[in-house]
Amino acid sequence: MVTKDKSVKATASPTPKSVGTGSLVKLHYVGTLEDGTIFDDSRGRDPLEVNVGEKKLIKGFEAQLHGMKQGEKKKFTLLPEEAYGPKVEQLVQKVPLSAFGEKLEPKVGMMLHLKGNDGQTIGATITEVNAEDVKLDLNHPLAGKKLTFDITIESVA
């Protein structure tokens, strides 16, 4: 900036705020599996908005946000332990085909929403159907998988 006496004064531009606990962050992301398959993509819709520290994101994802600034891009891979955990074989169960009744024809890949004893909804994926049984996987669909994210920080408040 130039003053009346024509001397020049330096003006400091504000330092962009870094992401930390308590930050309100808006970001876009693309999530891919090891083979390159996209499992989620926020582009084309509103950015994901998250309050860092509220533990509403998978822990490895949230940890990667710390220190980032508006406009910054980052690509990282999370191991299952940092994401949805390892696949637990005890959560793969066989159910008699007769349990489905006549209204629902189970098919491999079909997602079901079951009610637990406590009334909570549990997601399950049908992985096998035969003449007598249906195999249900109650693990999260991304359990046991390495996940790669390509993110862009839209804003930090």
Residue frames as a rotation matrix with the C-alpha (Angstrom) as fourth column:
MET 1
0.590 0.807 0.000 0.00
0.807 -0.590 0.000 0.00
0.000 0.000 -1.000 0.00
VAL 2
-0.454 -0.698 0.555 1.30
0.680 -0.673 -0.290 3.53
0.576 0.246 0.780 -0.84
THR 3
0.094 0.431 -0.898 0.84
0.897 -0.428 -0.112 6.30
-0.432 -0.795 -0.426 1.79
LYS 4
0.935 0.345 -0.085 0.49
0.294 -0.885 -0.362 10.08
-0.201 0.314 -0.928 1.25
ASP 5
0.477 -0.824 -0.307 4.24
-0.600 -0.560 0.571 10.61
-0.642 -0.088 -0.761 1.57
LYS 6
0.599 -0.099 -0.794 4.72
-0.732 0.335 -0.594 7.96
0.325 0.937 0.129 -1.17
SER 7
-0.587 -0.728 0.354 6.38
-0.805 0.570 -0.163 5.47
-0.083 -0.381 -0.921 1.13
VAL 8
-0.040 0.523 -0.851 5.36
-0.471 0.742 0.478 1.88
0.881 0.419 0.217 0.82
LYS 9
-0.300 0.036 0.953 3.90
-0.918 0.262 -0.299 -0.03
-0.260 -0.964 -0.045 3.74
ALA 10
-0.844 0.004 -0.536 3.63
-0.186 0.936 0.300 -3.77
0.503 0.353 -0.789 3.73
THR 11
0.001 0.878 0.479 0.22
-1.000 -0.009 0.018 -5.15
0.020 -0.479 0.878 4.50
ALA 12
-0.877 -0.292 0.381 -0.10
-0.355 0.929 -0.105 -8.64
-0.323 -0.228 -0.919 5.81
SER 13
-0.195 0.832 -0.519 -2.59
-0.697 0.255 0.670 -10.84
0.690 0.492 0.530 4.09
PRO 14
0.337 0.387 0.858 -4.51
-0.916 0.345 0.204 -13.06
-0.217 -0.855 0.471 6.45
THR 15
-0.799 -0.601 -0.029 -2.99
-0.600 0.792 0.114 -16.50
-0.046 0.108 -0.993 6.96
PRO 16
-0.050 0.823 -0.566 -5.42
-0.583 0.436 0.686 -19.18
0.811 0.364 0.458 5.78
LYS 17
0.167 0.219 0.961 -6.91
-0.964 0.240 0.113 -21.08
-0.207 -0.946 0.251 8.68
SER 18
-0.719 -0.452 -0.528 -5.69
-0.524 0.852 -0.016 -24.65
0.457 0.265 -0.849 9.13
VAL 19
0.362 0.835 -0.413 -8.01
-0.347 0.532 0.772 -27.53
0.865 -0.137 0.483 9.91
GLY 20
-0.842 -0.532 0.086 -7.94
-0.283 0.301 -0.911 -28.55
0.459 -0.791 -0.405 13.56
THR 21
-0.592 0.647 -0.482 -10.26
0.795 0.567 -0.216 -29.90
0.134 -0.510 -0.849 16.21
GLY 22
-0.160 0.654 -0.739 -13.40
0.495 -0.595 -0.633 -27.77
-0.854 -0.467 -0.229 16.23
SER 23
-0.817 -0.172 -0.550 -13.00
-0.342 -0.623 0.703 -26.58
-0.463 0.763 0.451 12.62
LEU 24
0.397 0.887 0.236 -16.06
-0.018 0.264 -0.964 -26.57
-0.917 0.379 0.121 10.38
VAL 25
-0.666 -0.726 -0.169 -14.76
-0.285 0.039 0.958 -27.98
-0.689 0.686 -0.233 7.09
LYS 26
0.667 0.740 -0.089 -16.43
-0.361 0.216 -0.907 -28.26
-0.652 0.637 0.411 3.70
LEU 27
-0.466 -0.881 -0.082 -14.74
-0.579 0.234 0.781 -30.63
-0.669 0.411 -0.619 1.28
HIS 28
0.649 0.517 -0.558 -15.20
-0.760 0.459 -0.460 -32.69
0.018 0.723 0.691 -1.84
TYR 29
-0.294 -0.730 0.617 -13.86
-0.658 0.623 0.423 -36.22
-0.693 -0.281 -0.664 -2.14
VAL 30
0.431 0.317 -0.845 -13.65
-0.762 0.630 -0.152 -39.25
0.484 0.709 0.512 -4.39
GLY 31
0.060 -0.355 0.933 -13.25
-0.766 0.583 0.271 -42.61
-0.640 -0.731 -0.237 -2.67
THR 32
0.360 -0.002 -0.933 -11.80
-0.794 0.525 -0.308 -45.56
0.490 0.851 0.187 -4.60
LEU 33
0.880 -0.095 0.465 -10.96
-0.172 0.850 0.499 -49.20
-0.442 -0.519 0.732 -3.91
GLU 34
-0.009 -0.985 0.174 -7.61
-0.134 0.174 0.976 -50.82
-0.991 -0.015 -0.133 -4.71
ASP 35
-0.283 -0.061 0.957 -8.81
0.807 0.524 0.272 -51.79
-0.518 0.850 -0.099 -8.20
GLY 36
-0.986 -0.158 0.058 -9.79
0.166 -0.859 0.485 -48.16
-0.026 0.488 0.873 -8.95
THR 37
-0.244 0.967 0.066 -13.54
0.742 0.143 0.655 -48.69
0.624 0.209 -0.753 -8.52
ILE 38
-0.755 0.097 0.648 -15.22
-0.342 -0.902 -0.263 -45.52
0.559 -0.420 0.714 -7.19
PHE 39
-0.528 0.587 -0.613 -17.33
0.778 0.625 -0.072 -46.33
0.341 -0.514 -0.787 -4.12
ASP 40
0.440 0.684 -0.582 -18.32
0.800 -0.593 -0.093 -42.74
-0.408 -0.424 -0.808 -3.30
ASP 41
-0.608 -0.551 0.571 -17.97
0.763 -0.606 0.227 -39.32
0.221 0.574 0.789 -4.95
SER 42
-0.074 0.590 -0.804 -19.19
0.686 -0.555 -0.470 -35.97
-0.724 -0.587 -0.363 -3.62
ARG 43
-0.911 -0.259 -0.320 -18.56
-0.036 -0.725 0.688 -34.07
-0.410 0.639 0.651 -6.87
GLY 44
-0.726 0.683 0.072 -21.79
0.110 0.012 0.994 -32.95
0.678 0.730 -0.084 -8.48
ARG 45
0.443 0.832 -0.335 -23.51
0.615 -0.010 0.788 -32.41
0.652 -0.555 -0.516 -5.12
ASP 46
0.791 -0.138 0.597 -22.98
-0.438 -0.808 0.394 -30.15
0.427 -0.573 -0.699 -2.11
PRO 47
-0.254 -0.947 -0.194 -19.61
-0.396 0.285 -0.873 -30.61
0.883 -0.145 -0.447 -0.41
LEU 48
0.232 0.190 -0.954 -19.38
0.710 0.637 0.300 -32.76
0.665 -0.747 0.013 2.70
GLU 49
0.114 -0.141 0.983 -19.62
-0.497 -0.865 -0.067 -30.52
0.860 -0.482 -0.169 5.77
VAL 50
0.420 -0.052 -0.906 -18.05
0.586 0.778 0.227 -31.78
0.694 -0.626 0.357 8.98
ASN 51
0.712 -0.260 0.652 -17.11
-0.632 -0.642 0.435 -30.47
0.305 -0.722 -0.621 12.42
VAL 52
0.023 -0.808 -0.589 -13.67
-0.139 0.581 -0.802 -31.94
0.990 0.101 -0.099 13.03
GLY 53
-0.848 -0.405 0.342 -13.48
-0.407 0.083 -0.910 -33.75
0.340 -0.911 -0.235 16.35
GLU 54
-0.046 0.920 0.388 -17.11
-0.983 0.027 -0.181 -34.88
-0.178 -0.390 0.904 16.50
LYS 55
-0.761 -0.403 0.508 -16.04
-0.350 0.915 0.201 -38.37
-0.546 -0.024 -0.837 15.33
LYS 56
0.380 0.924 0.039 -18.66
-0.356 0.186 -0.916 -38.55
-0.854 0.334 0.400 12.59
LEU 57
0.538 -0.329 -0.776 -16.06
-0.785 0.141 -0.603 -39.56
0.308 0.934 -0.183 9.99
ILE 58
0.846 -0.388 -0.366 -13.95
0.423 0.906 0.015 -42.67
0.326 -0.167 0.931 9.89
LYS 59
0.777 -0.476 -0.411 -10.95
0.222 -0.403 0.888 -41.96
-0.589 -0.781 -0.208 12.12
GLY 60
-0.166 -0.915 0.367 -8.25
0.771 0.112 0.626 -42.21
-0.614 0.387 0.687 9.45
PHE 61
0.083 0.295 0.952 -10.09
0.862 -0.501 0.080 -39.78
0.501 0.814 -0.296 7.18
GLU 62
0.942 0.330 0.056 -10.51
0.250 -0.806 0.537 -37.19
0.222 -0.492 -0.842 9.92
ALA 63
0.485 -0.835 -0.262 -6.85
0.427 -0.035 0.903 -37.50
-0.763 -0.550 0.340 10.93
GLN 64
-0.236 -0.579 0.781 -5.78
0.960 -0.012 0.281 -36.66
-0.153 0.815 0.558 7.35
LEU 65
0.540 0.551 0.636 -7.69
0.659 -0.747 0.088 -33.35
0.524 0.371 -0.767 7.46
HIS 66
0.763 -0.221 -0.608 -5.64
0.446 -0.501 0.742 -31.84
-0.468 -0.837 -0.283 10.31
GLY 67
-0.167 -0.885 -0.435 -3.36
0.300 -0.466 0.832 -29.03
-0.939 0.009 0.343 9.14
MET 68
-0.412 0.065 0.909 -4.95
0.911 0.033 0.411 -28.69
-0.003 0.997 -0.073 5.68
LYS 69
-0.625 0.164 -0.764 -6.05
0.033 -0.971 -0.235 -25.28
-0.780 -0.172 0.601 4.36
GLN 70
0.477 0.862 -0.171 -8.75
-0.057 -0.164 -0.985 -24.00
-0.877 0.480 -0.029 2.01
GLY 71
0.671 -0.129 -0.731 -8.04
-0.738 -0.216 -0.639 -24.97
-0.076 0.968 -0.240 -1.60
GLU 72
-0.405 -0.890 0.207 -5.56
-0.867 0.446 0.222 -27.67
-0.290 -0.090 -0.953 -0.62
LYS 73
0.615 0.499 -0.611 -5.79
-0.680 0.728 -0.089 -31.10
0.400 0.470 0.787 -2.27
LYS 74
-0.373 -0.706 0.602 -4.61
-0.882 0.472 0.008 -34.40
-0.290 -0.528 -0.798 -0.89
LYS 75
0.440 0.422 -0.793 -4.67
-0.595 0.798 0.095 -38.07
0.673 0.430 0.602 -1.86
PHE 76
-0.496 -0.575 0.651 -4.25
-0.868 0.332 -0.369 -40.77
-0.004 -0.748 -0.664 0.79
THR 77
-0.062 0.408 -0.911 -4.94
-0.267 0.873 0.408 -44.46
0.962 0.269 0.055 1.40
LEU 78
-0.028 0.158 0.987 -6.41
-0.999 -0.024 -0.025 -45.86
0.020 -0.987 0.158 4.59
LEU 79
-0.879 -0.226 -0.419 -5.88
-0.192 0.974 -0.123 -49.41
0.436 -0.027 -0.900 5.82
PRO 80
-0.073 0.930 -0.361 -8.99
0.299 0.365 0.881 -51.27
0.951 -0.044 -0.305 7.04
GLU 81
-0.164 -0.052 -0.985 -8.04
0.978 0.120 -0.170 -50.55
0.127 -0.991 0.031 10.68
GLU 82
-0.886 -0.201 -0.417 -8.18
0.264 -0.959 -0.099 -46.80
-0.381 -0.198 0.903 9.93
ALA 83
-0.751 0.641 -0.157 -11.49
-0.498 -0.395 0.772 -47.08
0.433 0.658 0.616 8.08
TYR 84
0.243 0.968 0.061 -14.30
-0.846 0.180 0.502 -49.63
0.475 -0.173 0.863 8.60
GLY 85
0.113 -0.290 0.950 -12.20
-0.815 0.520 0.256 -52.25
-0.569 -0.803 -0.178 10.35
PRO 86
-0.881 -0.449 -0.151 -11.29
-0.461 0.742 0.486 -55.79
-0.106 0.498 -0.861 9.35
LYS 87
-0.027 0.856 -0.516 -13.89
-0.684 0.360 0.634 -58.18
0.729 0.370 0.576 8.03
VAL 88
-0.547 -0.057 0.835 -15.23
-0.772 0.419 -0.477 -60.26
-0.323 -0.906 -0.273 10.94
GLU 89
-0.801 0.165 -0.575 -16.13
-0.269 0.759 0.593 -63.80
0.534 0.630 -0.564 9.84
GLN 90
-0.811 0.527 -0.253 -18.54
0.521 0.456 -0.722 -64.25
-0.265 -0.717 -0.644 12.80
LEU 91
-0.357 0.692 -0.628 -20.71
-0.322 -0.722 -0.612 -61.60
-0.877 -0.016 0.481 11.15
VAL 92
-0.517 0.229 -0.824 -21.27
-0.789 0.244 0.563 -63.87
0.330 0.942 0.055 8.14
GLN 93
-0.612 0.400 0.682 -24.24
-0.383 0.605 -0.698 -66.10
-0.692 -0.688 -0.217 8.94
LYS 94
-0.898 0.402 -0.178 -26.51
0.043 0.482 0.875 -68.60
0.437 0.778 -0.450 7.24
VAL 95
-0.528 0.835 0.155 -30.26
-0.606 -0.242 -0.758 -68.17
-0.595 -0.495 0.634 7.53
PRO 96
-0.488 0.411 0.770 -32.84
0.540 0.835 -0.104 -70.70
-0.686 0.365 -0.629 6.33
LEU 97
-0.951 0.167 0.262 -34.36
0.170 -0.427 0.888 -69.70
0.260 0.889 0.377 2.98
SER 98
-0.154 0.967 -0.201 -37.79
0.816 0.240 0.525 -70.23
0.557 -0.083 -0.827 4.58
ALA 99
-0.268 -0.003 -0.964 -37.12
0.799 -0.560 -0.220 -67.22
-0.539 -0.828 0.152 6.88
PHE 100
-0.957 -0.164 -0.239 -37.69
0.009 -0.840 0.542 -64.93
-0.290 0.517 0.806 3.88
GLY 101
-0.093 0.994 0.054 -41.26
0.038 0.057 -0.998 -66.05
-0.995 -0.091 -0.043 3.26
GLU 102
0.051 0.226 0.973 -42.89
0.913 0.385 -0.138 -65.73
-0.406 0.895 -0.186 -0.14
LYS 103
0.888 0.407 -0.212 -42.85
0.318 -0.879 -0.356 -61.92
-0.331 0.249 -0.910 -0.48
LEU 104
0.538 -0.777 -0.328 -39.08
-0.750 -0.618 0.234 -61.56
-0.385 0.120 -0.915 -0.86
GLU 105
0.945 -0.322 0.064 -36.93
0.310 0.814 -0.491 -63.51
0.106 0.483 0.869 -3.30
PRO 106
0.586 -0.776 -0.234 -33.34
-0.148 -0.386 0.911 -63.23
-0.797 -0.499 -0.341 -2.01
LYS 107
0.895 -0.386 0.222 -30.65
0.300 0.155 -0.941 -62.54
0.329 0.909 0.255 -4.61
VAL 108
0.132 -0.942 -0.309 -26.85
0.971 0.060 0.231 -62.29
-0.199 -0.331 0.922 -4.29
GLY 109
-0.722 -0.498 0.480 -25.82
0.570 -0.821 0.006 -58.65
0.391 0.278 0.877 -3.77
MET 110
0.245 0.896 0.369 -29.19
0.323 -0.435 0.841 -57.62
0.914 -0.087 -0.396 -2.32
MET 111
-0.851 -0.453 0.265 -28.91
-0.046 -0.439 -0.897 -55.27
0.523 -0.776 0.353 0.68
LEU 112
0.144 0.893 -0.426 -31.24
0.581 0.272 0.767 -55.84
0.801 -0.358 -0.480 3.61
HIS 113
-0.492 -0.174 0.853 -32.06
-0.551 -0.697 -0.460 -53.75
0.674 -0.696 0.247 6.65
LEU 114
-0.075 0.387 -0.919 -32.62
0.495 0.814 0.302 -56.03
0.866 -0.432 -0.253 9.64
LYS 115
0.447 0.246 0.860 -33.80
-0.608 -0.622 0.494 -55.12
0.657 -0.743 -0.129 13.14
GLY 116
-0.599 -0.713 -0.365 -31.56
-0.097 0.517 -0.851 -56.22
0.795 -0.474 -0.379 15.99
ASN 117
-0.152 0.514 -0.844 -32.82
0.858 0.492 0.146 -57.36
0.490 -0.702 -0.516 19.40
ASP 118
-0.529 -0.129 -0.838 -32.25
0.661 -0.683 -0.312 -53.81
-0.532 -0.719 0.447 20.65
GLY 119
0.518 0.848 -0.111 -34.40
0.525 -0.417 -0.741 -52.36
-0.675 0.326 -0.662 17.85
GLN 120
0.002 -0.599 -0.801 -31.45
-0.471 -0.707 0.527 -50.88
-0.882 0.376 -0.284 15.94
THR 121
0.934 0.284 -0.215 -31.25
-0.299 0.293 -0.908 -51.35
-0.195 0.913 0.359 12.18
ILE 122
-0.013 -0.934 0.357 -28.43
-0.174 0.354 0.919 -53.57
-0.985 -0.050 -0.167 10.95
GLY 123
0.386 0.070 -0.920 -27.32
-0.908 -0.148 -0.393 -53.63
-0.164 0.986 0.006 7.31
ALA 124
-0.005 -0.374 0.927 -26.72
-0.083 0.924 0.373 -57.01
-0.997 -0.075 -0.035 5.69
THR 125
-0.085 -0.094 -0.992 -25.65
-0.985 -0.142 0.098 -58.10
-0.150 0.985 -0.080 2.22
ILE 126
0.780 0.339 0.526 -26.74
-0.241 0.939 -0.246 -61.41
-0.578 0.065 0.814 0.69
THR 127
-0.104 -0.931 -0.350 -23.58
-0.886 -0.073 0.457 -63.18
-0.451 0.358 -0.818 -0.48
GLU 128
-0.946 -0.181 -0.268 -24.95
-0.285 0.859 0.426 -66.62
0.153 0.480 -0.864 -1.37
VAL 129
0.023 0.974 0.225 -28.34
-0.926 0.105 -0.362 -68.24
-0.377 -0.200 0.904 -2.02
ASN 130
-0.915 -0.188 -0.358 -28.99
-0.329 0.860 0.390 -71.96
0.234 0.474 -0.849 -2.38
ALA 131
-0.298 0.873 -0.387 -32.02
-0.001 0.405 0.914 -74.24
0.954 0.273 -0.120 -2.12
GLU 132
0.218 0.389 -0.895 -31.91
0.811 0.438 0.388 -74.31
0.543 -0.810 -0.220 1.68
ASP 133
0.186 -0.301 -0.935 -29.96
0.833 -0.457 0.313 -71.32
-0.521 -0.837 0.166 2.99
VAL 134
0.751 -0.107 0.652 -29.13
0.288 -0.835 -0.469 -67.67
0.595 0.540 -0.596 2.44
LYS 135
-0.040 -0.829 -0.558 -25.71
0.999 -0.014 -0.050 -66.39
0.034 -0.559 0.828 3.54
LEU 136
0.871 0.349 0.345 -25.84
0.312 -0.936 0.160 -62.90
0.379 -0.032 -0.925 5.06
ASP 137
-0.278 -0.954 -0.115 -22.81
0.847 -0.187 -0.498 -60.68
0.453 -0.236 0.860 5.64
LEU 138
0.749 0.609 -0.261 -23.44
0.649 -0.597 0.471 -58.18
0.131 -0.523 -0.842 8.43
ASN 139
-0.247 -0.883 -0.398 -20.04
0.797 -0.419 0.436 -56.49
-0.552 -0.209 0.807 8.06
HIS 140
0.339 0.215 -0.916 -19.96
-0.264 -0.913 -0.312 -52.97
-0.903 0.348 -0.253 6.65
PRO 141
0.954 0.089 0.287 -19.62
0.232 0.388 -0.892 -53.32
-0.191 0.917 0.349 2.84
LEU 142
0.626 -0.767 0.141 -16.21
-0.364 -0.447 -0.817 -51.59
0.689 0.461 -0.559 3.01
ALA 143
0.682 -0.388 0.621 -14.89
-0.573 0.245 0.782 -53.61
-0.456 -0.889 -0.055 5.98
GLY 144
0.423 -0.616 0.664 -11.55
0.359 0.787 0.501 -55.26
-0.832 0.026 0.555 5.27
LYS 145
0.579 -0.153 0.801 -10.77
0.799 -0.086 -0.595 -52.97
0.160 0.984 0.073 2.32
LYS 146
-0.518 -0.728 -0.449 -8.05
0.672 -0.671 0.313 -50.39
-0.529 -0.139 0.837 1.70
LEU 147
0.604 0.773 0.195 -9.70
0.767 -0.497 -0.407 -47.10
-0.217 0.395 -0.893 0.76
THR 148
-0.630 -0.768 0.117 -8.10
0.765 -0.588 0.263 -44.29
-0.133 0.255 0.958 -1.22
PHE 149
0.540 0.777 -0.322 -9.48
0.718 -0.625 -0.305 -40.77
-0.438 -0.067 -0.896 -1.01
ASP 150
-0.589 -0.552 0.590 -8.74
0.753 -0.640 0.153 -37.78
0.293 0.534 0.793 -3.22
ILE 151
0.307 0.750 -0.586 -9.96
0.920 -0.391 -0.018 -34.68
-0.243 -0.534 -0.810 -1.35
THR 152
-0.488 -0.351 0.800 -10.16
0.497 -0.864 -0.075 -30.92
0.717 0.361 0.596 -1.88
ILE 153
-0.407 0.307 -0.860 -10.79
0.813 -0.308 -0.495 -28.56
-0.417 -0.901 -0.125 1.03
GLU 154
0.028 0.531 0.847 -13.44
0.780 -0.542 0.314 -26.02
0.625 0.652 -0.430 -0.04
SER 155
0.215 0.038 0.976 -13.53
-0.361 -0.925 0.116 -23.98
0.908 -0.377 -0.185 3.20
VAL 156
-0.317 -0.335 -0.887 -12.29
0.769 0.457 -0.447 -23.97
0.555 -0.824 0.113 6.80
ALA 157
0.126 0.397 0.909 -14.11
-0.277 -0.866 0.416 -22.01
0.953 -0.304 0.001 9.52
